Amino acid sequence: MVGLIGKKLGMSQIFEEKGNVIPVTVVKAGPCYITQIKTKETDGYTSIQIGYEEVKENKLNKPKLGHLKKNNLLPLKILKEFKLKEDEVKQFSIGQKIDVSIFKEGEYIDVTGTSIGKGFQGVVKRHGFHGGPATHGSMSHRAPGSIGSTTFQRVIKGRRMAGHMGNERVTIQNLKIVKIIPEKNLILVKGSVPGFKNNYIFIKKAIKKKEIK
């Protein structure tokens, strides 16, 4: 299924007809342009590549600029592939514009982005450990405790310990589209999406949830 590339603009809230407040994230989605169509004959699989956000040519490296110029396309900053079925690829063409019209209000989407980096954090914040006693002479308040055993003679792989937190690729599923403003290319999504303000995000229709309510 085809999706969109966009930017997270910030948080807001809107009111329902009954007066209920809905917290939403304002997302500027597209317009995007198809920059490449891949088929099984040429690439071994079927997908389309889309580009987002026009920039000056000197902002792109030569391979990316040459790839876009080959098809007489605008210099686009962000490129992203979406895998499609063979029959779905046939309805698209290079240079075709894709915008928020591919989504509907009430539809569910999956949003992928880079989470906010939080630096080096301990196990309480990073993994939700409860920590040790706060009184009675305890000397271990936020420490992880035992991290190994005599059996392995080493710390096993995957042990939850202190370390770098955030700045990872994250996908939040089943976010509901509350409102679409097509003239401004805006989508109002219920809840939060990954990353900071002006963070690039990838939007596609939800895999696990299809119904519109």
C-alpha positions as CSV (number, residue, x, y, z in Angstrom):
1,M,0.0,0.0,0.0
2,V,1.3,3.5,-0.9
3,G,1.9,6.0,1.8
4,L,3.1,9.6,2.4
5,I,6.2,11.4,3.7
6,G,5.5,14.3,6.0
7,K,6.5,16.4,9.0
8,K,5.3,16.6,12.5
9,L,4.2,20.2,13.1
10,G,3.2,20.0,16.8
11,M,0.4,19.2,19.2
12,S,-3.1,20.7,19.4
13,Q,-6.7,19.9,20.4
14,I,-10.0,20.0,18.7
15,F,-13.6,19.7,20.0
16,E,-16.2,17.1,19.0
17,E,-19.9,18.0,18.4
18,K,-20.6,16.7,21.9
19,G,-18.0,19.0,23.3
20,N,-15.4,16.3,24.0
21,V,-11.7,17.5,23.7
22,I,-9.5,15.3,21.4
23,P,-5.7,15.8,21.6
24,V,-4.3,15.7,18.1
25,T,-0.9,15.9,16.4
26,V,-0.8,18.2,13.4
27,V,1.0,16.5,10.5
28,K,1.9,18.1,7.2
29,A,1.8,15.2,4.7
30,G,3.0,15.6,1.2
31,P,2.6,16.4,-1.5
32,C,4.9,13.6,-2.7
33,Y,6.0,12.6,-6.2
34,I,6.7,9.2,-7.5
35,T,10.4,9.1,-8.4
36,Q,10.9,5.4,-9.3
37,I,8.8,2.3,-10.0
38,K,10.4,-1.1,-9.3
39,T,9.2,-4.3,-10.9
40,K,10.1,-8.0,-10.5
41,E,11.7,-8.0,-14.0
42,T,14.1,-5.1,-13.2
43,D,14.6,-5.3,-9.4
44,G,13.2,-8.6,-8.2
45,Y,10.3,-7.1,-6.3
46,T,7.5,-4.5,-6.8
47,S,7.4,-1.1,-5.1
48,I,7.3,2.6,-5.7
49,Q,9.7,5.2,-4.5
50,I,8.3,8.6,-3.6
51,G,10.1,11.9,-2.9
52,Y,9.2,14.8,-0.5
53,E,10.2,18.4,0.0
54,E,11.8,20.3,-2.8
55,V,15.3,21.8,-2.1
56,K,18.1,23.5,-4.0
57,E,20.2,21.2,-6.1
58,N,23.3,22.0,-4.2
59,K,21.6,20.5,-1.1
60,L,21.7,17.0,-2.6
61,N,24.6,14.7,-3.4
62,K,25.3,13.8,-7.0
63,P,23.9,10.2,-7.0
64,K,20.5,11.4,-5.6
65,L,20.5,14.4,-7.9
66,G,21.3,12.3,-10.9
67,H,18.7,9.7,-10.0
68,L,16.0,12.5,-10.0
69,K,17.2,14.4,-13.0
70,K,17.2,11.2,-15.1
71,N,13.4,11.3,-15.0
72,N,13.2,15.2,-15.1
73,L,12.0,15.4,-11.5
74,L,12.4,18.2,-9.0
75,P,15.3,18.0,-6.5
76,L,13.6,16.2,-3.5
77,K,15.2,15.9,-0.1
78,I,13.6,12.7,1.3
79,L,13.1,9.5,-0.7
80,K,11.1,6.5,0.6
81,E,10.0,3.1,-0.8
82,F,6.6,1.5,-0.3
83,K,6.2,-2.2,-1.3
84,L,3.2,-2.9,-3.4
85,K,1.6,-5.8,-5.2
86,E,2.1,-6.2,-9.0
87,D,-1.4,-5.1,-9.9
88,E,-1.2,-2.0,-7.6
89,V,2.1,-0.8,-9.2
90,K,0.4,-0.5,-12.6
91,Q,-1.9,2.3,-11.6
92,F,1.1,4.7,-10.9
93,S,3.5,6.5,-13.1
94,I,6.8,8.4,-12.6
95,G,6.2,12.0,-11.7
96,Q,2.7,11.4,-10.4
97,K,1.6,13.5,-7.4
98,I,0.4,11.9,-4.2
99,D,-1.3,13.9,-1.5
100,V,-3.6,13.5,1.5
101,S,-6.5,12.5,-0.7
102,I,-5.3,8.9,-0.4
103,F,-6.6,8.9,3.2
104,K,-10.1,9.4,4.7
105,E,-11.2,10.9,8.0
106,G,-11.9,8.2,10.6
107,E,-9.3,5.9,8.9
108,Y,-6.4,4.3,10.9
109,I,-2.8,4.8,10.0
110,D,0.7,3.6,11.1
111,V,3.3,6.4,11.6
112,T,7.0,5.7,11.5
113,G,9.6,8.2,12.7
114,T,12.7,8.7,14.8
115,S,12.1,9.0,18.5
116,I,13.5,11.9,20.6
117,G,17.0,11.1,21.9
118,K,17.3,11.1,25.7
119,G,21.0,10.4,26.1
120,F,22.5,7.9,28.5
121,Q,19.8,6.8,31.0
122,G,19.6,4.4,33.9
123,V,17.4,1.3,34.2
124,V,14.6,3.0,36.0
125,K,13.9,5.5,33.2
126,R,15.1,3.3,30.3
127,H,13.4,0.0,31.3
128,G,10.9,1.0,34.0
129,F,12.7,-0.8,36.9
130,H,11.0,-0.1,40.3
131,G,14.3,0.5,42.1
132,G,15.4,-0.5,45.5
133,P,14.2,0.6,49.0
134,A,14.5,4.4,49.7
135,T,15.1,4.0,53.4
136,H,16.4,1.6,56.1
137,G,20.0,2.1,55.2
138,S,19.6,1.0,51.6
139,M,22.6,1.8,49.4
140,S,20.9,0.7,46.1
141,H,18.1,3.1,45.1
142,R,18.1,3.1,41.3
143,A,20.7,0.4,40.6
144,P,19.8,-2.7,38.5
145,G,21.0,-5.3,41.0
146,S,22.4,-8.6,39.9
147,I,23.2,-8.6,36.1
148,G,24.6,-12.2,35.7
149,S,25.1,-15.6,37.3
150,T,28.0,-18.0,37.8
151,T,26.6,-20.3,35.1
152,F,27.4,-18.2,32.1
153,Q,30.5,-16.3,33.5
154,R,29.4,-13.3,31.5
155,V,26.6,-10.8,31.1
156,I,24.1,-12.4,28.7
157,K,23.1,-10.7,25.5
158,G,20.0,-8.6,25.8
159,R,20.3,-7.9,29.5
160,R,18.4,-4.8,30.4
161,M,21.0,-2.3,31.6
162,A,21.7,1.4,31.5
163,G,22.6,2.9,28.1
164,H,21.6,5.2,25.3
165,M,17.9,5.8,25.2
166,G,15.8,7.2,22.3
167,N,16.9,8.3,18.8
168,E,15.5,5.1,17.4
169,R,13.2,4.2,14.5
170,V,9.8,3.8,16.0
171,T,6.4,2.9,14.5
172,I,3.1,3.7,16.3
173,Q,0.2,1.7,15.0
174,N,-3.5,2.3,14.7
175,L,-3.6,6.1,15.0
176,K,-7.0,7.5,14.0
177,I,-7.3,10.4,11.5
178,V,-9.6,12.9,13.1
179,K,-9.6,15.5,10.4
180,I,-8.0,16.2,7.0
181,I,-7.4,19.7,5.6
182,P,-6.6,19.0,1.9
183,E,-5.9,22.7,0.9
184,K,-3.1,22.9,3.4
185,N,-2.0,19.2,3.2
186,L,-2.6,18.7,6.9
187,I,-3.7,15.6,8.7
188,L,-4.9,15.8,12.4
189,V,-4.0,12.5,14.1
190,K,-5.5,11.5,17.4
191,G,-2.6,11.0,20.0
192,S,1.1,11.5,19.5
193,V,3.5,10.5,16.7
194,P,7.3,9.7,17.1
195,G,9.9,12.5,17.2
196,F,10.3,16.2,17.8
197,K,8.7,19.1,16.0
198,N,9.6,19.2,12.2
199,N,10.7,15.5,12.4
200,Y,10.2,13.6,9.2
201,I,7.7,10.8,9.4
202,F,6.4,8.1,7.1
203,I,2.6,7.5,7.0
204,K,0.7,4.5,5.6
205,K,-2.6,2.8,6.1
206,A,-2.8,0.7,9.2
207,I,-2.0,-3.0,8.7
208,K,-3.9,-4.4,11.7
209,K,-7.0,-2.1,11.8
210,K,-9.1,-1.4,8.8
211,E,-12.5,-0.2,9.9
212,I,-13.7,3.5,9.9
213,K,-15.7,4.6,12.9
